[in-house]
């Protein structure tokens, strides 16, 4: 499956300097280890497991599974009998055993230039223990679900790892999602508590997060599921005296030293209004007051290998989001290993992943993978174009970033402004570039390689999903000759295949359904609360295989190229959206009788939403109605799902059973 010799023509290589110290220095070494990972996975993963702390060792099979629905229930079990705690491995082990207590875990860079904070591993451990004790004091126990709805702040990482420390299960909801989406996710995972913040700025735009959280909690109450506790971080009002928060404001917060490390640069920082924060003393609790009273020591809860670690929702083709469930040992080992090898992590690296922790990329490659390797990361709250289009490269130079991981959408956006904003900054520290979220088009790849990396930085074009936990197809920077736009070859333990419509495996150059033939440690275990949906979505179409929902092409050299979704999903700015979910949101408007949504190519976002609506009798389509419909989708799902185009369609074509034929040819969408 992996070629004996890599191609020599029309490929790009990592530098010789990179190869000298690389973990995987050559294609031959990659192939040798890949064969071992497939033929002897117990030994391959067992060697990696030795680098981690285990309270008890595994007793059963190292990896046991069934991928064939015709042979019984689908399951994956990894290192059964072993117990550990991820928080302990990410923090205590690094501070006490590896003596990394004074090493920087995160350089936090706020939305406004000059708003910054440095957190060491020792400080992070103390803060995680404090907040873990807070959660315990509020009645959170092992196995309980905690909803987290926060901006990109250090306290988001603290809240995640505090849950993990006590064996609770976090369910993070992207702070760009609507109150309706938050409510739906809280209720589906039956969360006992929510952690949020007063608000945050995204560029110039104020997001009043607490207001949205309160709306979500009211919706939960209206549906018979009251959430008793809401812990609020004062992010926008940090370090300031109490502003007017209404008569029932949270207790006054003393200035917190750990929030006061903002260094004033030569810039004049903007002073922005702090949002009016609604406060319900029966439900709301102040993060700062609770932490002030909490001990900074907390014994970890030892968890079994297959205990849940988190639930993360991803769009489903039925319109109802799926709660993807990951478990302790396999996820920890897989994110740690993919991070180390795909980015060729070295101890002196400064790593920056620009994703939001509300998505799987932020879970795996901002929090879990980097911290498991004792890495130093940049945690960025802002936008790539604010306050100007050079912001990313300014940050690269400021922190001497060596490994940089971003989305093709961001690259295409910055390409529009040309090379001058990039070349204002040196970027001499950069060694490896990465892309995530969607296939990168060759033009964007070439610009990234030539302009940003100055032809010296290999690009790891990573393919993976919320469901896979970590990278499954990816180059390794010193080992894999790169082809612009190709995800190249499988990661260790991953066995891809390409199937035709009949479920037959295709050999050699071919195109069809991308599937995987066996599990790797980090693959999801179930859809929370709905194992049947898990089996139907990923295993029913082709028994014996995990079905990704993506199309794929394999070329004559054995390289894999992702061709896009082949189910009812759209990839907008690297995020999956369900056409059914958007159609449902549109159809809830009283003026809409039917709705159909298709994807349309977009030069920056990859795909955009093109919506057809059939109106109820007597309703006239106009700009006002169009604005209402866009607002409706924003409020039901979130700003990311806002349609780019809405077209009045007096009659939608029907299937014989009466459903709308909405998988229309894109050529039907006007340019």
C-alpha positions, 0 to 999 in steps of 0.5 A: 500500500505504501510505495517502496520508493517515493516519487522524485519528480514534481514533489517538495522536500523538507530541508536537510537541517530538518532531517538531521534532528527529525523523529522520522528522518526519512521515507524509509524510516516512515515505511518501516515504522508504518509496517510495524504499526499495522503488523504489530500494533501491540508492540508499536503502541506499547512502546509509546505507552511507556512514556506515560504514567499508568496507575494500573497496567493493561490486562486484556488485549491491547486493541480489540474491536469489531467494525462489521455490523453483520457480526454484532455490535460495533466496538473499540477497546484499547488497553483494557484494564489500564487506568490513568488520568490525562490531567496528571500526564499533561501537568503533574508529570511535566512539572514533577518528573520532567522538571518543566514547571517553569517552562511556558505552557501558553503565551496568551495573545488577546484580541487587542495587540498588547493584551497578553499573558504568560502561563507556566506549567506549574501555574497551569497545574495550580489553576487546574487543581483550584478549579477542579476543587471548585467543580467538586464543591459544586457537586460535580462528580466522575462521569458528570457532563459539564458544558463549557461555552467560553472565548479563547482564554487560558481559563478555557484550558483550565476548565477542560483539564479541571473536568478531566482531573476529577473524571468529569466529561467536558462538552465544549460548545464553540463560542460562535454558536447560538443560544439555540445550539448551546441549549440543544447540546446541553440537553443532549448530553444532560450537563449538570453545570455550565461554565461561561464568560461575561463576553469577548471581542472578536475584532471590533465585534462584541459577543455578549456570551453571558446573555447567550448562555442565559438565553440557552438556560432559559430554553432548557428550563422551558423544555423541562431541563433546568441547569442549576449552576452557571459559573461565569468568568469575568474576562472583559472586566478583568483587572478593572473595578466593578462596573455597573452589573445591575443590582444583583451583581457578582461579588467584587473581584479583587485584582488577580495577579495571574490576570494582571500580567498584561505588558504594555507595549508601545501601542495605545490599547483601545478601551472598550465598553464592558457588556451589561451582564445579567445576573441570577443569584439562584444560578450564577456563580463568580469564577474568581470568588470560587477560585479564591477560596479553593485549594491549589492541590487536588488528587486526580481521579484515576480513570479506566482506559475506556472511560469517557473524556469528552463529548464534542458535537459535529453536524449530522446529515439528519440535522441533529448534531452528533455527540462524538465521544472520545475515551481516555487512553487511546485519545491521549496516546494518539494526540500526543503521538500525532502532535510529536511526529506530524509537527516534528516537535522539539523541546525548544519549539514555539508552536501555534495552532490558530484554531478555536478550542471549540472545534476538535483541532483545538481540543487535540492540537492546542490542549491535549497533544501539545501539553502531553509533549511539554510544548510551549504554545501560543493561544490566540483570541483574535482574528487573522485580519484584526487590527490589520492583515499582518497580525499573524506574522507579527505574532509569529515574530513576537513569539518566534513561532517555529511550527504554525498550523492554520486553515486553508480558509485563512490562507486564501483570505490572506492571499487576497492581500498579496505578499507585502503584509507577510513580508513586513515581518521576518518569519525567520523562526518558522520551520514547519507549516500545517493546514487543517479543516479542508483540502487545500487547493494547490494555488493556496499551497504554493502561496503558503509555501513560497510566500509565508515559508519562503520555500524552506518550510515543509507543509503538513496537509493533515486530513482528519475529523472530529471522529478520528481524534487526530491526524489519519492521512498526513505528510511527516515533515522530514520524511514525506515528499510533498505534493501540493494539495495531497494529504499524502499517506496514512499515519501509523496504525491507520489503514485506508482503502478506496471503495466503489459504490458496490463496496469493492476495494479498488487497487492502484490509481482510483477514486471512490469512498474513503474508508478505514479498515481497522481502528487506531487508538484515537478513533471515536467510540460512540455517538453519546446516548445513541450507539445505533446512530453511530453504527448507522452513520459510520459502519452500515453502508460498507460493513467491515469499514469505518466510512469517513463520508469523504471522497478520495483519489489515489494517484499512480504514486500511491498518494491520497487526495481528498476530493470532498464530502459525498454525503449531505454535509458542506465544508464551510471555512473548514467546518462541517455544516448539515444541509438538513440543519440549515433547511430546518432553520429556514423552514421554521420561518412562517413565510417558508413552505420548503427550503433546499440548501446546496454548496457553492464553490467560494474563493475563500471559504471553500464552500458557501451556502446557497439556499432555495426557498419556496414561500407560503401562499401570498408571501412576497420575496424581498430584501427584508424577508431575505434579511429575516431568513439570514437572521433566523439561521444565525440565531438557530445555529450560529453566524458560521451558518449564515447563507451567502445566497437565498433564492426564491424558488416557487417550486422545488423538484421532488423525488417520487416519494415527495421529498425535495431533490436538493442535491442539485448540480452546482451549475444551477446556482447563478454565478 
